[in-house]
């Protein structure tokens, strides 16, 4: 006789790209694990938070460790693993924490949105850190504050843009290009120089009055 299914029915576990488990039929799915290089960086930083180094060389070495929650600080293997992990986290958030279409969720084009890359890295690392907690308080804070805040910012910035399969180019691209253009930058630099000169003149005048 064939084996009878359990209370949740038959399910099969298979690994997808990056190591995310896809157990069909389970009520919840575990949070994706980061790759070994990302895990090592997080463990080193966590250890340093409990036992901060006092040696000057050790402090400098600690400052050089990439912070996975700050993607711009990551290079090489850590950066590569981070992108794979964040992709799994994006799918996990959409599948495990969103239900109806009132919230747009994380679009498949998230790598084309710098604001999403920054926010998603913080969200993922914050959720990963709850695994080291001895009480549910940290996970409750993630559910109550971090995730809703992330989804609210996502909705504010994207609105109804970037529907499935329809990435919308950044609407403020032209404004940012103008902001970074050479004439505008030169104008701002001149204002900085003028401000520094005026502040120095004001300080010199104040010193002169004090000598009187």
C-alpha positions as a Markdown table, in Angstrom:
| # | Residue | x | y | z |
|---|---|---|---|---|
| 1 | Unk | 0.0 | 0.0 | 0.0 |
| 2 | Unk | 1.2 | 3.5 | -0.7 |
| 3 | Unk | 2.2 | 5.6 | 2.2 |
| 4 | Unk | -0.5 | 7.9 | 3.5 |
| 5 | Unk | 0.3 | 11.6 | 3.4 |
| 6 | Unk | 0.9 | 13.5 | 6.6 |
| 7 | Unk | -1.5 | 16.2 | 8.0 |
| 8 | Unk | 0.0 | 18.7 | 5.6 |
| 9 | Unk | 0.0 | 16.5 | 2.6 |
| 10 | Unk | 2.9 | 15.3 | 0.4 |
| 11 | Unk | 5.7 | 17.7 | -0.2 |
| 12 | Unk | 9.0 | 17.7 | -1.9 |
| 13 | Unk | 12.0 | 19.8 | -0.9 |
| 14 | Unk | 14.3 | 21.0 | -3.6 |
| 15 | Unk | 17.1 | 23.6 | -3.7 |
| 16 | Unk | 16.8 | 26.5 | -6.0 |
| 17 | Unk | 19.6 | 28.9 | -7.1 |
| 18 | Unk | 21.5 | 30.2 | -4.0 |
| 19 | Unk | 20.3 | 27.5 | -1.7 |
| 20 | Unk | 16.7 | 28.5 | -0.9 |
| 21 | Unk | 14.5 | 25.6 | 0.1 |
| 22 | Unk | 11.2 | 25.2 | -1.6 |
| 23 | Unk | 9.2 | 22.7 | 0.5 |
| 24 | Unk | 5.8 | 22.4 | -1.2 |
| 25 | Unk | 2.9 | 22.2 | 1.2 |
| 26 | Unk | 4.6 | 23.6 | 4.3 |
| 27 | Unk | 2.6 | 26.4 | 6.1 |
| 28 | Unk | 5.7 | 28.6 | 6.3 |
| 29 | Unk | 9.1 | 28.6 | 4.7 |
| 30 | Unk | 12.4 | 29.3 | 6.5 |
| 31 | Unk | 14.2 | 32.6 | 6.0 |
| 32 | Unk | 16.9 | 32.2 | 3.3 |
| 33 | Unk | 20.5 | 31.6 | 4.5 |
| 34 | Unk | 23.2 | 34.0 | 3.2 |
| 35 | Unk | 26.3 | 32.6 | 1.6 |
| 36 | Unk | 29.4 | 31.7 | 3.5 |
| 37 | Unk | 31.3 | 34.9 | 2.9 |
| 38 | Unk | 28.3 | 37.0 | 4.0 |
| 39 | Unk | 27.8 | 34.8 | 7.0 |
| 40 | Unk | 31.5 | 35.1 | 8.0 |
| 41 | Unk | 31.4 | 38.9 | 7.8 |
| 42 | Unk | 28.2 | 39.1 | 9.9 |
| 43 | Unk | 29.7 | 36.7 | 12.5 |
| 44 | Unk | 32.9 | 38.7 | 12.7 |
| 45 | Unk | 30.9 | 42.0 | 13.2 |
| 46 | Unk | 28.6 | 40.4 | 15.7 |
| 47 | Unk | 31.6 | 39.1 | 17.7 |
| 48 | Unk | 33.1 | 42.5 | 17.7 |
| 49 | Unk | 29.9 | 44.1 | 19.0 |
| 50 | Unk | 30.1 | 41.8 | 22.0 |
| 51 | Unk | 33.9 | 42.1 | 22.5 |
| 52 | Unk | 35.1 | 45.4 | 20.9 |
| 53 | Unk | 38.8 | 45.3 | 20.0 |
| 54 | Unk | 41.1 | 47.7 | 21.9 |
| 55 | Unk | 44.2 | 47.1 | 19.8 |
| 56 | Unk | 44.6 | 49.9 | 17.2 |
| 57 | Unk | 45.5 | 47.4 | 14.4 |
| 58 | Unk | 42.4 | 45.3 | 15.3 |
| 59 | Unk | 40.2 | 48.4 | 15.2 |
| 60 | Unk | 41.5 | 49.2 | 11.7 |
| 61 | Unk | 41.0 | 45.6 | 10.6 |
| 62 | Unk | 37.4 | 45.7 | 11.9 |
| 63 | Unk | 36.7 | 48.9 | 10.0 |
| 64 | Unk | 37.8 | 47.1 | 6.8 |
| 65 | Unk | 35.2 | 44.3 | 7.1 |
| 66 | Unk | 32.4 | 44.9 | 4.6 |
| 67 | Unk | 29.0 | 45.5 | 6.1 |
| 68 | Unk | 26.4 | 43.4 | 4.2 |
| 69 | Unk | 23.7 | 45.8 | 5.2 |
| 70 | Unk | 25.6 | 48.5 | 3.4 |
| 71 | Unk | 26.0 | 47.0 | -0.1 |
| 72 | Unk | 28.3 | 49.8 | -1.2 |
| 73 | Unk | 30.9 | 48.5 | 1.2 |
| 74 | Unk | 30.9 | 45.0 | -0.3 |
| 75 | Unk | 33.1 | 43.8 | -3.1 |
| 76 | Unk | 34.1 | 40.5 | -4.7 |
| 77 | Unk | 32.7 | 37.3 | -3.3 |
| 78 | Unk | 30.7 | 39.0 | -0.6 |
| 79 | Unk | 29.0 | 41.3 | -3.1 |
| 80 | Unk | 28.2 | 38.4 | -5.4 |
| 81 | Unk | 26.7 | 36.4 | -2.6 |
| 82 | Unk | 24.8 | 39.4 | -1.3 |
| 83 | Unk | 23.0 | 39.8 | -4.6 |
| 84 | Unk | 22.0 | 36.1 | -4.7 |
| 85 | Unk | 20.8 | 36.3 | -1.1 |
| 86 | Unk | 18.8 | 39.5 | -1.5 |
| 87 | Unk | 17.0 | 37.9 | -4.5 |
| 88 | Unk | 15.9 | 35.0 | -2.4 |
| 89 | Unk | 14.9 | 37.4 | 0.4 |
| 90 | Unk | 12.8 | 39.4 | -2.0 |
| 91 | Unk | 10.9 | 36.4 | -3.1 |
| 92 | Unk | 10.6 | 35.2 | 0.5 |
| 93 | Unk | 9.1 | 38.5 | 1.6 |
| 94 | Unk | 6.6 | 38.6 | -1.2 |
| 95 | Unk | 5.5 | 35.0 | -0.7 |
| 96 | Unk | 5.5 | 34.8 | 3.1 |
| 97 | Unk | 4.4 | 38.3 | 4.2 |
| 98 | Unk | 2.1 | 39.6 | 1.4 |
| 99 | Unk | -1.3 | 38.3 | 0.5 |
| 100 | Unk | -3.5 | 40.6 | -1.5 |
| 101 | Unk | -2.5 | 43.2 | -4.1 |
| 102 | Unk | -3.0 | 46.2 | -1.8 |
| 103 | Unk | 0.8 | 46.2 | -1.4 |
| 104 | Unk | 2.7 | 46.0 | -4.6 |
| 105 | Unk | 5.5 | 43.9 | -3.1 |
| 106 | Unk | 9.1 | 43.8 | -4.2 |
| 107 | Unk | 9.2 | 44.0 | -8.0 |
| 108 | Unk | 11.3 | 41.6 | -10.0 |
| 109 | Unk | 13.3 | 44.6 | -11.3 |
| 110 | Unk | 14.4 | 45.5 | -7.7 |
| 111 | Unk | 18.1 | 45.5 | -8.8 |
| 112 | Unk | 17.4 | 48.5 | -11.0 |
| 113 | Unk | 16.2 | 50.5 | -8.0 |
| 114 | Unk | 19.1 | 51.7 | -5.8 |
| 115 | Unk | 16.7 | 52.7 | -3.0 |
| 116 | Unk | 15.4 | 49.1 | -3.0 |
| 117 | Unk | 18.9 | 47.6 | -3.0 |
| 118 | Unk | 19.8 | 49.7 | 0.1 |
| 119 | Unk | 16.6 | 49.1 | 1.9 |
| 120 | Unk | 16.4 | 45.4 | 1.1 |
| 121 | Unk | 20.0 | 44.8 | 2.4 |
| 122 | Unk | 19.1 | 46.3 | 5.8 |
| 123 | Unk | 15.8 | 44.4 | 6.0 |
| 124 | Unk | 17.5 | 41.1 | 5.2 |
| 125 | Unk | 20.4 | 41.6 | 7.6 |
| 126 | Unk | 18.0 | 42.7 | 10.3 |
| 127 | Unk | 15.9 | 39.5 | 9.8 |
| 128 | Unk | 19.0 | 37.3 | 9.8 |
| 129 | Unk | 20.2 | 38.8 | 13.1 |
| 130 | Unk | 17.0 | 37.7 | 14.8 |
| 131 | Unk | 18.2 | 34.1 | 14.4 |
| 132 | Unk | 20.8 | 34.8 | 17.2 |
| 133 | Unk | 18.2 | 36.1 | 19.6 |
| 134 | Unk | 17.2 | 34.1 | 22.7 |
| 135 | Unk | 13.8 | 35.7 | 22.9 |
| 136 | Unk | 11.1 | 36.6 | 20.3 |
| 137 | Unk | 11.5 | 40.3 | 21.0 |
| 138 | Unk | 13.9 | 41.1 | 18.1 |
| 139 | Unk | 11.7 | 39.2 | 15.6 |
| 140 | Unk | 8.6 | 41.0 | 16.9 |
| 141 | Unk | 10.4 | 44.3 | 16.3 |
| 142 | Unk | 11.2 | 43.2 | 12.8 |
| 143 | Unk | 7.6 | 42.3 | 12.1 |
| 144 | Unk | 6.2 | 45.4 | 13.8 |
| 145 | Unk | 8.6 | 48.0 | 12.6 |
| 146 | Unk | 11.2 | 47.0 | 10.1 |
| 147 | Unk | 9.0 | 45.1 | 7.6 |
| 148 | Unk | 6.1 | 47.6 | 7.6 |
| 149 | Unk | 8.5 | 50.5 | 7.3 |
| 150 | Unk | 10.2 | 48.9 | 4.4 |
| 151 | Unk | 6.9 | 48.2 | 2.6 |
| 152 | Unk | 5.6 | 51.7 | 3.3 |
| 153 | Unk | 8.7 | 53.3 | 1.8 |
| 154 | Unk | 8.5 | 50.9 | -1.2 |
| 155 | Unk | 4.9 | 52.0 | -1.8 |
| 156 | Unk | 5.7 | 55.7 | -1.4 |
| 157 | Unk | 8.6 | 55.5 | -3.9 |
| 158 | Unk | 7.2 | 53.2 | -6.5 |
| 159 | Unk | 3.5 | 53.8 | -6.3 |
| 160 | Unk | 1.8 | 51.8 | -9.1 |
| 161 | Unk | 5.0 | 51.8 | -11.2 |
| 162 | Unk | 6.9 | 48.7 | -12.2 |
| 163 | Unk | 4.1 | 46.3 | -12.6 |
| 164 | Unk | 5.1 | 42.6 | -13.3 |
| 165 | Unk | 7.2 | 42.5 | -16.4 |
| 166 | Unk | 7.0 | 46.3 | -16.9 |
| 167 | Unk | 9.9 | 48.1 | -15.4 |
| 168 | Unk | 9.4 | 51.8 | -15.3 |
| 169 | Unk | 12.6 | 54.0 | -15.9 |
| 170 | Unk | 13.4 | 56.3 | -13.0 |
| 171 | Unk | 11.1 | 59.3 | -13.4 |
| 172 | Unk | 13.6 | 61.7 | -11.7 |
| 173 | Unk | 16.5 | 60.7 | -14.0 |
| 174 | Unk | 16.6 | 64.0 | -15.8 |
| 175 | Unk | 16.6 | 66.0 | -12.5 |
| 176 | Unk | 19.4 | 64.0 | -11.1 |
| 177 | Unk | 21.4 | 64.4 | -14.3 |
| 178 | Unk | 21.0 | 68.1 | -14.1 |
| 179 | Unk | 21.9 | 68.2 | -10.4 |
| 180 | Unk | 25.2 | 66.3 | -11.2 |
| 181 | Unk | 26.0 | 68.4 | -14.3 |
| 182 | Unk | 29.3 | 70.3 | -14.3 |
| 183 | Unk | 27.9 | 73.9 | -14.4 |
| 184 | Unk | 25.6 | 73.2 | -11.4 |
| 185 | Unk | 28.4 | 71.5 | -9.5 |
| 186 | Unk | 30.7 | 74.4 | -10.1 |
| 187 | Unk | 28.1 | 76.9 | -9.0 |
| 188 | Unk | 27.6 | 74.9 | -5.7 |
| 189 | Unk | 31.4 | 74.7 | -5.2 |
| 190 | Unk | 31.6 | 78.5 | -5.5 |
| 191 | Unk | 28.9 | 78.9 | -2.9 |
| 192 | Unk | 30.8 | 76.6 | -0.6 |
| 193 | Unk | 34.0 | 78.7 | -1.1 |
| 194 | Unk | 32.2 | 81.9 | -0.5 |
| 195 | Unk | 30.6 | 80.6 | 2.6 |
| 196 | Unk | 33.9 | 79.5 | 4.1 |
| 197 | Unk | 35.5 | 82.8 | 3.3 |
| 198 | Unk | 32.6 | 84.8 | 4.9 |
| 199 | Unk | 32.7 | 82.5 | 8.0 |
| 200 | Unk | 36.4 | 83.1 | 8.4 |
| 201 | Unk | 35.9 | 86.9 | 8.0 |
| 202 | Unk | 33.1 | 86.8 | 10.6 |
| 203 | Unk | 35.3 | 84.9 | 13.0 |
| 204 | Unk | 38.2 | 87.3 | 12.5 |
| 205 | Unk | 35.9 | 90.2 | 13.2 |
| 206 | Unk | 34.6 | 88.6 | 16.3 |
| 207 | Unk | 38.2 | 88.0 | 17.5 |
| 208 | Unk | 39.1 | 91.6 | 16.8 |
| 209 | Unk | 36.1 | 92.9 | 18.9 |
| 210 | Unk | 37.2 | 90.6 | 21.8 |
| 211 | Unk | 40.7 | 92.2 | 21.8 |
| 212 | Unk | 39.1 | 95.6 | 22.1 |
